[in-house]
Amino acid sequence: MDAEGSGGMLAARGLRKRYGGRTALDGFTLDVGPGEITGLIGHNGAGKTTFVEVVTGLVRPDAGRVEVCGTDALAHPRAARALLGVAPQELALYPTVTVREHLRLFAGLAGLRRGAAGRSVAAVAEELMLGDVLDRRCAVLSGGQRRRTQAAAAMVGASRVLLLDEPTAGADPETRAALLAAVRARAAAGAAVVYTTHYLPELVDLDATLAVARDGRVVARGARAELTRDLPGEIRVTLDPAGPRPVLPEELRARTRPCGPDGLRIATRNPPADLATLLGTGCAPTAVDVRRPDLDDLYAALAATTPARREASHAA
Ligand SMILES: Nc1ncnc2c1ncn2[C@@H]1O[C@H](COP(=O)(O)OP(=O)(O)OP(=O)(O)O)[C@@H](O)[C@H]1O
């Protein structure tokens, strides 16, 4: 495997996994380099969690390869697991132990000795606003505190590769901000991060590169600006309620949708030309807003899958 091309942090190639007649991974390939946060996005069932489970050794793929910092994770799962910090999608905390004990356990598993482990627990607890609950049992934590404890367990060992599967699911805005800051800090220190989320604005905050998963494989990979560059943006027009409705040329009408009683949304790759055409119809808008393509457009264009296609891919 070309570890140099990826910086050697996380490299997965051609992963395949079927569950009976259901295809979870269908040639899933992803490289993440040092200091890179990769936002892994895609529809429910696209294979994101299965990918994380394969890298962490929980699920054995039918085919493919995974390297974590140059270690073959399929041949040496325990060695690879020791290099990873993982926050699984499902909360998995020991109910009877305290937050401090839980974090110490994970620091120990990551190879930190007593003193270093204690310092790392204190630091990550402060970062993730867990200082007040360190001596509470996990069973009595709130949902947000559990989510933060799970993320803290992934980060306490200062691992070079982090896999965070929807770490902010159900988090309040303060919790979310703390988590995102902690993730950014790990990447700034050189960690490679895979960050799965359905909340796309987080990926802008994280300045993440993107991997768009669909039907068990990564169908687009790169910087946000690069992936959104060729997508259409949108012109939003508000019409005078008392004025006439514009009669648009066929080609423009095909790209136009109503938006509320007096609004139009026009998908556009050339806002000045389309605006000129619109105004040429005699239409006099009361407001015009031009929106550049964003992550929602990227998701709609690449990641979303129809139920019919999803069923077909599962039946294949
Ligand atoms: N243990 C399993 N047994 C059977 N099917 C499974 C199992 N795990 C996953 N699948 C199936 O594999 C496919 C991929 O699931 P996966 O959980 O990886 O998707 P995901 O992208 O993480 O979805 P979500 O966004 O909902 O978390 C789905 O069709 C799912 O039903």
The ligand as an ORCA input file, in Angstrom:
! r2SCAN-3c Opt
* xyz 0 1
  N     -24.362     -6.121     11.970
  C     -25.057     -5.926     10.851
  N     -25.867     -6.878     10.367
  C     -26.571     -6.713      9.229
  N     -26.528     -5.578      8.491
  C     -25.733     -4.590      8.928
  C     -24.967     -4.698     10.123
  N     -24.266     -3.539     10.294
  C     -24.602     -2.753      9.266
  N     -25.480     -3.370      8.451
  C     -26.045     -2.826      7.205
  O     -24.966     -2.310      6.439
  C     -25.345     -1.083      5.822
  C     -24.372      0.004      6.242
  O     -24.638      0.341      7.601
  P     -23.775      1.416      8.409
  O     -24.238      1.358      9.825
  O     -22.342      1.194      8.133
  O     -24.246      2.775      7.718
  P     -23.971      4.284      8.164
  O     -23.477      5.006      6.954
  O     -23.101      4.330      9.368
  O     -25.437      4.762      8.525
  P     -25.976      5.881      9.603
  O     -25.786      7.218      8.971
  O     -27.421      5.513      9.730
  O     -25.212      5.687     10.883
  C     -26.791     -0.831      6.214
  O     -27.612     -1.322      5.170
  C     -26.965     -1.651      7.473
  O     -28.301     -2.068      7.624
*
